[in-house]
Amino acid sequence: MKKVILSLAVAVIVSANCVAQEQTRQMKTPEDRTERQVEKMNKDLSLTDEQKPKVKEIVLKHEQAREELNKKYPEKNEAYRAENKKLNEHADEQIRAVLTKEQLEKRKQFREDAMEKRKNANPGKQEENAPAPQPK
């Protein structure tokens, strides 16, 4: 009986924690996301005082446009993905215009590292052209 009560208590606590995390995730505004991204870029790329407001403006416009896109396409279909890709490319192009060559190289390396990290986090997913593992 004690095990049943303890199991139920743990289940309630875990589910309450999941709900709280989801609500926190949903409440982030474009401004919050912008601040977080600009802080990370500043830390990673050492943005100059001149670059910070420019990057912040670009990222904020991008985040606001993404917010509108999410409202327009709640189902995240193919049209959503196409428009989101255009938004990302446009913002990326604008940010590249603000950064120096050295910062662009650092940014490229950070992105490659992040992709590798995601790839290693999901070892079950293979690229389409990747050869199948050979049995030993």
Secondary structure, 3 states (H helix, E strand, C coil): CHHHHHHHHHHHHHHHHHHHHHHHHHCCCHHHHHHHHHHHHHHHHCCCCCHHHHHHHHHHHHHHHHHHHHHHCCCCCHHHHHHHHHHHHHHHHHHHHHCCHHHHHHHHHHHHHHHHHHHHHCCCCCCCCCCCCCCC
